Amino acid sequence: MKKRDLFIAVVVIVFGLLYQFFESGNIKILEGCKINNSILLEKNYPNVFKLKSITLKNINRFNISNIAGSINIKKNDIDETFIEINSTVYSKNKKTAEKIRGKILSSIKKKGSLVTVSTTDNSRFSYSRVRIAIIIKTPQAESIRIKNRYGNISIGIPSGETSIDEKYGDINIEDTVKNLNIKSKYSKVKVKRIQKKGDFNSKYSYFDISGSGSIKFKAAYSELFLNNLITEDGIILICSTSKLSLNKINASELILKNSNGKIYLDGIKVNTSKIISENCRINIDNMDCNDSVIKNSYGRVRINELHGDSVNILIKNLDMNLLLGEQLETVNISAKYCDIDLLLKKKISPFFDINSTYGEIFNKTSLSFLTTKEIHKIRLSGGGRTPKIIIFAKYSDIKLKNN
């Protein structure tokens, strides 16, 4: 076998294994805190040092930067803000630990209602030996700005304008009453309640979001679970190689783009929706949308209970299973190189106008149709009255079945 042929064979085998792994659903997002703990050197030998602590009054704005560790913001029942910075150096040798601790610089600066808390290093040291914990107890937080690495962030109080930049750590947010901005990498993010605008940028991360605010989510190699979200604004998801799960969503608009991933929608009620994908598996259960567009190629589409005035479906090189809902007006389907199963409920009697080129139409329902055939072309029309189903198909087989 020539070297070129051997190289091609190896590439094909590797691609096949990766594709099978993806199809099996074994997409595992790395969790930052687990990565962090596993790389700590001599983690059984912690040396704890108290760096700074202070009590301040009339503070409601926070600017926090931590080079390697955790940030924990808690509710304080009294009208004052307490800040503490501790470091843990992992080393069997205490002198080595003290030497590393001497390289850690920390500062707390107050200017009006703003406090700036930061940790830096005056000379390079191994972050795999150090974790710095910043603990803040405060009665209120009008604004929070955080940059953190190699550790977790926890905000346990209702926060105002909040901006977070996190790598290799998890984020847990209780409640945001104003806008929330998160940029994450290798993180697990949970937002229990968002009330205003959420702007998220994710790589290799997992997001779990609930609330009543608008959502803008840009991601690659990530996973999003959007649950129990009611908003008068829109939801915009621009992703690649990601898994998107939306459950019990009520919004004015849904724009969703994804490639090489998975899309799961359940209990969706929106005025308009646009789902544009490529090489994705799409599962839709009980979607109510006045005007919707669904486009996909090189994947699988399963739609169960679709409702709305106007539905436009554009598919290519895939299998589609569609169960029509009872509250539908018009469905337009354009298909190429597809196998389509249309399932009809007993309560509905749709009117069909199907034009197929280089394909077959199989009617296994009780409806009667007028069928005309030409060379390589079939047209089937008739049936009931509503909804109106218009299909233009090429190189595709269409099966009409009773559910």
ChimeraX attribute file (.defattr): number of C-alpha atoms within 10 A of each C-alpha:
attribute: neighborCount
match mode: 1-to-1
recipient: residues
	/A:1	5
	/A:2	6
	/A:3	8
	/A:4	8
	/A:5	10
	/A:6	11
	/A:7	10
	/A:8	10
	/A:9	11
	/A:10	11
	/A:11	11
	/A:12	11
	/A:13	11
	/A:14	10
	/A:15	11
	/A:16	12
	/A:17	11
	/A:18	11
	/A:19	11
	/A:20	11
	/A:21	12
	/A:22	15
	/A:23	13
	/A:24	9
	/A:25	11
	/A:26	9
	/A:27	16
	/A:28	12
	/A:29	17
	/A:30	17
	/A:31	19
	/A:32	26
	/A:33	21
	/A:34	15
	/A:35	16
	/A:36	20
	/A:37	14
	/A:38	10
	/A:39	12
	/A:40	18
	/A:41	18
	/A:42	13
	/A:43	18
	/A:44	10
	/A:45	15
	/A:46	19
	/A:47	18
	/A:48	17
	/A:49	15
	/A:50	13
	/A:51	18
	/A:52	14
	/A:53	15
	/A:54	11
	/A:55	12
	/A:56	14
	/A:57	14
	/A:58	14
	/A:59	21
	/A:60	20
	/A:61	22
	/A:62	20
	/A:63	17
	/A:64	19
	/A:65	20
	/A:66	23
	/A:67	19
	/A:68	25
	/A:69	25
	/A:70	24
	/A:71	25
	/A:72	15
	/A:73	20
	/A:74	19
	/A:75	16
	/A:76	15
	/A:77	11
	/A:78	9
	/A:79	12
	/A:80	16
	/A:81	22
	/A:82	17
	/A:83	18
	/A:84	17
	/A:85	23
	/A:86	18
	/A:87	21
	/A:88	20
	/A:89	27
	/A:90	23
	/A:91	21
	/A:92	15
	/A:93	10
	/A:94	14
	/A:95	10
	/A:96	13
	/A:97	21
	/A:98	15
	/A:99	11
	/A:100	20
	/A:101	21
	/A:102	12
	/A:103	14
	/A:104	19
	/A:105	13
	/A:106	17
	/A:107	13
	/A:108	17
	/A:109	11
	/A:110	14
	/A:111	9
	/A:112	11
	/A:113	13
	/A:114	17
	/A:115	19
	/A:116	15
	/A:117	21
	/A:118	20
	/A:119	21
	/A:120	15
	/A:121	14
	/A:122	9
	/A:123	10
	/A:124	10
	/A:125	13
	/A:126	9
	/A:127	18
	/A:128	18
	/A:129	19
	/A:130	26
	/A:131	25
	/A:132	26
	/A:133	22
	/A:134	25
	/A:135	17
	/A:136	22
	/A:137	20
	/A:138	23
	/A:139	19
	/A:140	21
	/A:141	19
	/A:142	17
	/A:143	18
	/A:144	20
	/A:145	16
	/A:146	19
	/A:147	18
	/A:148	24
	/A:149	24
	/A:150	27
	/A:151	27
	/A:152	25
	/A:153	24
	/A:154	17
	/A:155	21
	/A:156	15
	/A:157	19
	/A:158	19
	/A:159	23
	/A:160	20
	/A:161	18
	/A:162	20
	/A:163	19
	/A:164	19
	/A:165	16
	/A:166	26
	/A:167	22
	/A:168	25
	/A:169	27
	/A:170	27
	/A:171	23
	/A:172	17
	/A:173	20
	/A:174	15
	/A:175	20
	/A:176	24
	/A:177	17
	/A:178	18
	/A:179	19
	/A:180	25
	/A:181	16
	/A:182	18
	/A:183	19
	/A:184	26
	/A:185	25
	/A:186	24
	/A:187	30
	/A:188	24
	/A:189	25
	/A:190	18
	/A:191	19
	/A:192	15
	/A:193	19
	/A:194	24
	/A:195	19
	/A:196	19
	/A:197	22
	/A:198	21
	/A:199	16
	/A:200	19
	/A:201	19
	/A:202	24
	/A:203	21
	/A:204	22
	/A:205	29
	/A:206	26
	/A:207	21
	/A:208	16
	/A:209	21
	/A:210	20
	/A:211	20
	/A:212	21
	/A:213	25
	/A:214	23
	/A:215	24
	/A:216	17
	/A:217	18
	/A:218	18
	/A:219	25
	/A:220	20
	/A:221	21
	/A:222	28
	/A:223	26
	/A:224	22
	/A:225	16
	/A:226	20
	/A:227	18
	/A:228	16
	/A:229	23
	/A:230	19
	/A:231	21
	/A:232	13
	/A:233	16
	/A:234	21
	/A:235	24
	/A:236	18
	/A:237	19
	/A:238	17
	/A:239	26
	/A:240	21
	/A:241	20
	/A:242	26
	/A:243	25
	/A:244	21
	/A:245	17
	/A:246	19
	/A:247	17
	/A:248	16
	/A:249	23
	/A:250	22
	/A:251	21
	/A:252	18
	/A:253	22
	/A:254	23
	/A:255	17
	/A:256	19
	/A:257	18
	/A:258	24
	/A:259	22
	/A:260	18
	/A:261	26
	/A:262	25
	/A:263	22
	/A:264	16
	/A:265	19
	/A:266	18
	/A:267	17
	/A:268	21
	/A:269	22
	/A:270	22
	/A:271	17
	/A:272	19
	/A:273	25
	/A:274	17
	/A:275	18
	/A:276	18
	/A:277	25
	/A:278	19
	/A:279	19
	/A:280	24
	/A:281	23
	/A:282	21
	/A:283	17
	/A:284	19
	/A:285	17
	/A:286	18
	/A:287	22
	/A:288	23
	/A:289	23
	/A:290	17
	/A:291	18
	/A:292	24
	/A:293	17
	/A:294	18
	/A:295	18
	/A:296	24
	/A:297	23
	/A:298	18
	/A:299	21
	/A:300	20
	/A:301	22
	/A:302	16
	/A:303	19
	/A:304	17
	/A:305	19
	/A:306	21
	/A:307	23
	/A:308	23
	/A:309	16
	/A:310	18
	/A:311	21
	/A:312	16
	/A:313	16
	/A:314	16
	/A:315	25
	/A:316	24
	/A:317	18
	/A:318	21
	/A:319	20
	/A:320	20
	/A:321	17
	/A:322	17
	/A:323	20
	/A:324	22
	/A:325	22
	/A:326	19
	/A:327	15
	/A:328	23
	/A:329	18
	/A:330	19
	/A:331	21
	/A:332	17
	/A:333	17
	/A:334	17
	/A:335	25
	/A:336	20
	/A:337	19
	/A:338	23
	/A:339	20
	/A:340	21
	/A:341	18
	/A:342	17
	/A:343	19
	/A:344	19
	/A:345	15
	/A:346	11
	/A:347	8
	/A:348	16
	/A:349	17
	/A:350	22
	/A:351	19
	/A:352	22
	/A:353	18
	/A:354	19
	/A:355	19
	/A:356	23
	/A:357	18
	/A:358	14
	/A:359	19
	/A:360	18
	/A:361	18
	/A:362	11
	/A:363	16
	/A:364	11
	/A:365	15
	/A:366	12
	/A:367	15
	/A:368	12
	/A:369	16
	/A:370	11
	/A:371	12
	/A:372	11
	/A:373	10
	/A:374	8
	/A:375	7
	/A:376	12
	/A:377	15
	/A:378	18
	/A:379	19
	/A:380	19
	/A:381	17
	/A:382	16
	/A:383	18
	/A:384	15
	/A:385	13
	/A:386	16
	/A:387	22
	/A:388	20
	/A:389	20
	/A:390	18
	/A:391	20
	/A:392	17
	/A:393	27
	/A:394	20
	/A:395	17
	/A:396	22
	/A:397	21
	/A:398	21
	/A:399	16
	/A:400	17
	/A:401	17
	/A:402	14
	/A:403	11
